[in-house]
């Protein structure tokens, strides 16, 4: 089957995967365009690793299709594997081999032409920060350097798609930053699918997020759009009475805000202390009630100290979308 140079780099079409009576994936569909860096998220047992193993040809789906560059992975896994660089969560490294010997071995397995092999390995080693450890045994390296070696082996054959499963697992904060920067560099040239539980990593590296739960797709959008959608236009409002008089009555002010057209609900929120009152105001539908809230404050002699849309973190978005899910298969 011929490789496509147009269209999506990755297509999952109604993927299902059963392990005996247990269904790990259920009608999972998504696409990833060429050049995208996509975060692939889900709680433990959601089906992330199963999906990545199907995309890389390690597993066959029970039903559905996975395509890489327009080629069906199950029908022509050799062709698709040539286009994929894969770093599983536990990097498959040989601890008693020198870094350079290991990368040469991988280059041989990946059929990198001899004419360009040395130059390719030198460039990969430099890019992954391995020049100083090429003569060391992999088993002597720190976890951070072993992850770099794992990334290097995934890039040796110059793949179009790089799939990374928990690439910063077990690293210290400094090592996480180093690997994160390396992933961002890779993302400038390659399509990257990144699975991780470290959500700030997704914010720092990914332009789009796919979230699955219990083997099903629950979200597919940019981190910012997901946060805005989950916030539902929620407004934080802080008010006080005019002058130096007593603080306005909480329930009275709540009633004033609730009576504004376009408001669905008003909850108590964080104030600024003293005689201020804080509220969380939820608009109805797509209404923007900010101008009406300002007018109501003025009409009732209230000073509007603050009004802004509340942000919902990616962590909170993830929790809301996947709450209560789990299972036996990753």
C-alpha positions, -999 to 999 in steps of 0.1 A, spaced: 0 0 0 14 34 -10 23 60 17 3 92 15 21 126 17 -12 144 22 -40 141 48 -36 133 85 -5 117 99 -26 96 123 -61 83 120 -79 61 145 -112 49 131 -136 33 155 -109 14 174 -120 -14 197 -97 -36 217 -108 -65 239 -87 -84 264 -109 -114 269 -141 -101 285 -125 -67 292 -130 -40 267 -100 -16 268 -110 6 238 -145 13 226 -152 30 193 -122 54 196 -118 78 167 -94 108 163 -70 123 137 -37 140 141 -25 163 114 11 165 101 33 187 123 10 187 153 22 181 189 -7 164 207 -11 155 243 -27 121 248 -43 120 283 -64 97 305 -64 82 339 -47 49 346 -66 22 328 -81 46 302 -66 28 272 -37 51 263 -9 25 261 -32 1 243 -39 28 217 -2 36 212 6 -1 208 -20 -4 181 -7 27 163 29 13 164 19 -22 153 25 -40 185 -12 -49 189 -40 -55 164 -73 -39 172 -103 -62 177 -122 -39 154 -116 -7 136 -85 7 118 -54 26 127 -36 45 99 -3 62 98 4 84 68 -27 69 51 -14 33 55 -33 7 76 -10 -4 104 -25 -39 106 -22 -45 69 13 -31 64 31 -27 97 66 -27 82 58 4 62 42 23 90 69 13 115 95 30 93 77 63 98 73 59 136 98 66 164 85 51 196 97 56 232 77 33 255 74 41 292 101 16 301 127 24 275 141 -8 259 178 -2 265 208 -26 270 226 -15 301 258 -33 293 262 -16 259 280 17 253 257 45 242 274 48 208 273 10 202 237 9 211 227 37 187 248 20 160 229 -12 167 195 6 164 206 23 132 215 -11 118 181 -25 128 164 6 113 183 1 80 198 36 82 221 38 51 258 33 58 267 64 38 248 87 62 249 66 94 278 83 112 266 118 104 231 109 115 242 94 148 265 124 155 236 149 149 212 128 170 237 126 199 243 163 198 206 171 196 198 148 226 228 160 246 246 127 246 280 137 232 297 135 266 284 100 274 288 82 241 316 61 255 298 51 287 278 21 293 241 28 294 238 11 328 261 37 343 239 66 332 214 86 353 177 81 346 177 115 328 205 104 304 189 70 299 157 88 288 178 109 264 192 76 249 156 64 246 147 95 227 178 92 205 169 56 195 134 68 186 149 95 162 177 75 146 158 67 114 144 102 110 107 92 115 78 114 106 58 105 137 73 103 173 52 86 200 63 92 235 48 73 265 55 90 298 89 103 287 96 121 320 84 94 344 107 91 374 128 122 365 137 150 389 125 186 382 157 196 364 156 165 342 120 171 334 127 206 321 156 193 300 135 165 284 105 189 279 128 213 260 140 185 239 104 174 231 96 210 221 126 209 197 115 176 182 80 191 177 93 218 154 100 191 127 80 160 136 44 150 144 44 142 181 20 122 202 28 126 239 12 106 267 19 119 302 4 123 336 23 155 342 -2 181 329 20 212 331 41 193 305 12 192 282 6 230 286 43 236 279 46 214 248 13 206 232 -11 227 210 -39 202 213 -51 176 238 -70 143 233 -85 129 265 -98 94 268 -116 77 297 -127 41 300 -115 35 264 -137 63 249 -129 98 236 -141 124 261 -124 156 248 -104 168 218 -94 205 216 -67 230 226 -59 232 263 -73 268 263 -105 259 246 -111 229 270 -105 252 301 -129 278 287 -155 252 279 -153 237 314 -154 271 331 -187 278 312 -181 316 312 -179 317 350 -173 352 363 -156 362 396 -171 394 410 -160 414 440 -181 443 454 -184 466 483 -207 494 495 -200 530 488 -181 550 513 -171 538 548 -204 523 558 -211 488 568 -206 459 544 -236 453 522 -258 424 532 -247 392 515 -281 377 505 -293 411 494 -264 416 470 -267 380 458 -303 387 449 -294 418 430 -269 399 409 -292 369 404 -319 393 391 -296 405 362 -308 392 328 -286 364 315 -276 351 349 -282 314 357 -267 311 392 -248 332 418 -226 315 444 -205 329 472 -169 333 462 -136 346 475 -137 382 487 -108 406 494 -115 408 531 -128 438 551 -162 449 538 -160 433 504 -182 405 491 -171 379 465 -193 359 441 -190 334 414 -216 343 387 -226 317 361 -242 331 329 -270 314 311 -259 298 278 -237 320 258 -248 352 274 -222 379 283 -238 397 313 -208 418 323 -223 451 311 -256 444 328 -238 434 361 -219 467 360 -251 487 355 -269 468 383 -239 476 407 -241 513 399 -279 513 403 -277 498 438 -248 520 450 -223 491 449 -187 495 440 -175 469 415 -139 462 426 -133 432 403 -149 413 375 -132 387 353 -138 353 337 -125 325 359 -100 301 344 -102 264 349 -68 246 350 -61 217 327 -58 196 359 -94 205 369 -106 200 334 -90 165 333 -106 156 367 -141 167 356 -139 147 324 -124 115 338 -137 114 374 -143 79 387 -127 61 358 -101 34 360 -94 -2 351 -69 -29 347 -53 -20 313 -32 11 306 
